[in-house]
């Protein structure tokens, strides 16, 4: 099922579920940066993130897909 980037934030459970997921991963794996992303035909977007290593990624960052690799 395709969900556009702008529609993701409208799902009522997404915010809570993504925070719980990242918190769970964070308790299992102590070091690292974890994120939930959205990829479409042209863009890569960071939707939610847990950043423990200080890398230069932020929630809401959107970039052309060819620059994401």
HELIX and SHEET records of a PDB file:
HELIX    1   1 UNK A    5  UNK A    8  1                                   4    
HELIX    2   2 UNK A   14  UNK A   28  1                                  15    
HELIX    3   3 UNK A   65  UNK A   67  5                                   3    
SHEET    1   A 3 UNK A  33  UNK A  39  0                                        
SHEET    2   A 3 UNK A  43  UNK A  51 -1                                        
SHEET    3   A 3 UNK A  62  UNK A  64 -1                                        
END                                                                             
